[in-house]
Amino acid sequence: MIMKKIDISASINGIKLPLCIMNASGVLCSTDQDLSNLLNSSSGGIVTKSCTYKPREGNILPRYFEWNIGSINSMGLPNLGIDFYINFIEKKKINKPIFLSISGLSIEENYSLVQKANQYSKITAIELNLSCPNILEKEKMLGYDFYGISNFIENIFKFNKKPLGIKLPPYFHEAHIKNIALILNQFPIFFVTCINSLPNGLFIDINKESVVIRPKKGFGGIGGSIIKPFALANIHKFYTYLRKDIAIIGCGGISSGKDIFEHILCGASAVQIGTQFMKEGISVFERLKKELIFLLKKKNYSSLNSFKGKLKYLQ
Ligand SMILES: Cc1cc2nc3c(=O)[nH]c(=O)nc-3n(C[C@H](O)[C@H](O)[C@H](O)COP(=O)(O)O)c2cc1C
């Protein structure tokens, strides 16, 4: 019997990933050790921890908690500063696409960070995080500011020459997704990554009758299986409304090959793993790869393009 070759490589608007699975920003991608582990892993690409100009310690501990179907965090962007991530990329042999995630604390800081990243050719692309829910000193999230975001992106593209994508928060109304898509469609954006953690969640330890993380009186961003329906909905609606050349990187609630299949069926070109990577460690990429190949064989699909975006509706 001739076995059909299953191709699970991906193209994000021309950026080729040998495997469609990578880490989500913020999870085990902050330090030299984390990033070296990712370089040596089978992940198809690497996203760095969202960086600011200067290093940050982030919020007070404990700031991350996980349970069987989800996670809550209020990290507050602990990172080693943009120079560290650029130096890492410059000095290492980079064997796969590497996305520098940027999350300035102000609009001006974001301009400076993007300007700086533009000077380094080894950075494959910028993932601009406009959706961090856990910054104590920041009231507004640009991803939810429909007027601000348009102006901001227009200014970014006055000087940006690098492939650039935007990490979006989850939206809960179709009209919001349509509006954001209409704005994004006006610019030469390479990709969007959706979704970031669901903001403003609360997890309670019933025995202690207490919250489980210290910052913000226990409120934090929610990730893991529990958010998958919202991730899928955002991906599919953006797939409907975005220009076809803007790729979607799906993120949110992936813990199995089946979850990856669902993200791609909704229109994602590649996927990122957050909470499950935190739970399972670096071997998660190999397991998910095997599970996805197994599923595609069973369904008799030979590549992602055979089913990408082809979600069926009931008549
Ligand atoms: C501990 C932790 C830290 C995170 N830090 C960042 C970050 O720095 N930048 C970012 O864009 N997203 C960050 N996120 C959000 C994830 O990238 C991802 O969007 C979210 O967790 C949903 O994916 P998941 O369901 O696979 O966890 C973080 C998530 C976690 C759990």
PDBQT file of the ligand as one rigid body, heavy atoms in Angstrom, charges set to zero:
ROOT
HETATM    1  C1  LIG A 401       1.386  32.860  31.482  1.00  0.00    +0.000 C 
HETATM    2  C2  LIG A 401       0.879  33.534  30.257  1.00  0.00    +0.000 A 
HETATM    3  C3  LIG A 401       1.557  34.641  29.761  1.00  0.00    +0.000 A 
HETATM    4  C4  LIG A 401       1.123  35.272  28.605  1.00  0.00    +0.000 A 
HETATM    5  N1  LIG A 401       1.823  36.339  28.111  1.00  0.00    +0.000 NA
HETATM    6  C5  LIG A 401       1.478  36.868  26.919  1.00  0.00    +0.000 A 
HETATM    7  C6  LIG A 401       2.292  37.853  26.303  1.00  0.00    +0.000 A 
HETATM    8  O1  LIG A 401       3.324  38.277  26.826  1.00  0.00    +0.000 OA
HETATM    9  N2  LIG A 401       1.910  38.326  25.086  1.00  0.00    +0.000 N 
HETATM   10  C7  LIG A 401       0.783  37.870  24.436  1.00  0.00    +0.000 A 
HETATM   11  O2  LIG A 401       0.508  38.320  23.325  1.00  0.00    +0.000 OA
HETATM   12  N3  LIG A 401       0.006  36.924  24.996  1.00  0.00    +0.000 NA
HETATM   13  C8  LIG A 401       0.320  36.404  26.203  1.00  0.00    +0.000 A 
HETATM   14  N4  LIG A 401      -0.436  35.408  26.749  1.00  0.00    +0.000 N 
HETATM   15  C9  LIG A 401      -1.642  34.931  26.027  1.00  0.00    +0.000 C 
HETATM   16  C10 LIG A 401      -1.321  33.703  25.189  1.00  0.00    +0.000 C 
HETATM   17  O3  LIG A 401      -0.353  34.005  24.204  1.00  0.00    +0.000 OA
HETATM   18  C11 LIG A 401      -2.594  33.164  24.517  1.00  0.00    +0.000 C 
HETATM   19  O4  LIG A 401      -3.111  34.148  23.641  1.00  0.00    +0.000 OA
HETATM   20  C12 LIG A 401      -3.694  32.764  25.502  1.00  0.00    +0.000 C 
HETATM   21  O5  LIG A 401      -3.157  32.140  26.640  1.00  0.00    +0.000 OA
HETATM   22  C13 LIG A 401      -4.705  31.835  24.843  1.00  0.00    +0.000 C 
HETATM   23  O6  LIG A 401      -4.104  30.638  24.420  1.00  0.00    +0.000 OA
HETATM   24  P1  LIG A 401      -4.229  29.256  25.275  1.00  0.00    +0.000 P 
HETATM   25  O7  LIG A 401      -5.700  28.986  25.437  1.00  0.00    +0.000 OA
HETATM   26  O8  LIG A 401      -3.530  28.235  24.442  1.00  0.00    +0.000 OA
HETATM   27  O9  LIG A 401      -3.586  29.495  26.583  1.00  0.00    +0.000 OA
HETATM   28  C14 LIG A 401      -0.041  34.786  27.921  1.00  0.00    +0.000 A 
HETATM   29  C15 LIG A 401      -0.715  33.668  28.432  1.00  0.00    +0.000 A 
HETATM   30  C16 LIG A 401      -0.262  33.038  29.586  1.00  0.00    +0.000 A 
HETATM   31  C17 LIG A 401      -1.011  31.820  30.095  1.00  0.00    +0.000 C 
ENDROOT
TORSDOF 0
